[in-house]
Amino acid sequence: MIKILCVGKIKEKYLEELIVDYQKRISKYMKIEIVELKDDSIHEREIANLSKIINSKDYNVALDMRGNIFSSEEFASFVDKTLVVNSNITFIIGPSLGLNEEILNKCNKVISFSNMTFPHGLFRGILLEQIYRAFKIIHNESYHK
């Protein structure tokens, strides 16, 4: 299973539609779940709430600018190899002020999609699109480039 832990709800209808679309696409390959935590005005509470639900039995991947950058093909290979030995991959999108060392230390891997900062809702869509792309690559299916 693929799980995405994230802080905050999607407020924009067009982003919600994008996210639902990619969830449906991914579900043809793998069960997917998005867990949204309530955003809080206090960063430490957001981190504490996130920390409580990270399952140490999952292969946890922090999404953070300090992580490794992959091409889409490398990301697909990572997903494929990880799912061979782990039944769950959990991707963690932090709150607006980012992830701290406590969360990063709970993760098996830290990945960056860019050195740029993205709005959380948009980034969730980007992550889902890349997960979908990864499954298309893994299954040798065509997908637009």
N, C-alpha and C positions, 0 to 999 in steps of 0.2 A: 504494500500500500504506500501511496505517496500522501504525506500530510504536510500542510502548510500552517504554521503557527504565525499569527500576525496580530499586531495591536491596532485597534481601530476598525470602524465599520466603513464600508464604501457608501459615500453619499451621492455620488454622481450616477445617474441612470445609465449613461453610455458606458461607464466603466463596469458597472454591475452586469450589463449585457455581455460585454467582452469576457468577463470572468466566467459567467455561466456558460457561454459558448465554448470556451476552452476546457472547462470542467467536463462538459459532455463529450468533447473530442477525446480527451485523455481517458475517460472512463471506458472507452472501447478497448483500451490496452491494460489499464490498471485501475484499481479502486483509488479514488482520490477524496480527501477530506480537507476542508479549510476550517480552521479553528480561529475565530476572531475573539480577541480579548478586548475588554473595554479600555479605551484610552483614559488616561488619568492626567491631571495637571501636575502630578508629582512623578518625575522620572523614576525614582527609586521604587515606587509602588508598581509602576508598569513592569520594571525589571523583575521585581519579586513575584508578581503574578505570572509572568512568563517563565521564570525559573521553576515555579511549582509544577508546571504542566509538561516540562521537558522530560520525556521518558528515556532513561538511560539505556533501555533495551533497544531503542531505535538507533539507526545511524543518523545522527543529528548534524545538519549542515547550517551553519550561520551564514547569512548573506550580509556581507560587510565589505566596505571599501578596502579594508586591509587584507582581504583574501586573495587567493589565486584567481587569475583570469583565464578562462577556457574559451576555445572556439566552440561553435555548436557541435562539431564532430567530437571534440574532446569531452564536452559535457555529456553527450550521448554515451560515449564509452564509459565515462564515470558512472552514470546512472545504471547502465547495463551491468557492469562489473559489481557495483555495490548491491544491486538487487539479487545477484547470484548468491551472495553470502548473508544478506540481511533482508528480512521480510518487509521492513518498513524504512523508508527514508523520510525524515522530517526536515523540511526547510523552514528556517526561522527568520522572519522579517521583523526587525526590531521597531521600537517606537521612534517618534520623530527625532529624538536626541541620540538614537543609535543604541547599539549593544555595548555592554560593558565587559570587562575581563571575566567576570563570574560566568556570564552566559557563554562567551567564547571558549572558556575552559571546559564547559560541559559538552562542547561540540566535537565531533570527530574530524570535521573539515570546515574551513572557512573559504567561501567563494565570493568573488567580486564580479559583478557584471559590468562595472565601469568605475572610473574615478569620479564620475559625475554624481550629483544628488538627484534623485527622482521623487516625485510625489508618490506616497505609499500606494494609492489605488492603481496608478499607472504601472508602478513596479510590479505589483501583484499580477497584472495582466501580462507584463513582459516575462515574468517567471513562468507563468502558465504556458505561454506561447513556446518558450524554450523547452519546457518539459514535453509538450506535445511534439515539437520538432525532434526532440531526442528519440521519442518512441517511433516516429516515422523513419528516422535514420536507422535505429536498431532493427526495424523490420524491413529494411531496404525498400521502403515505399517512397514514391516520388512526392515531393512537396516543393512549392515554389521557393525560389531563391531570391 
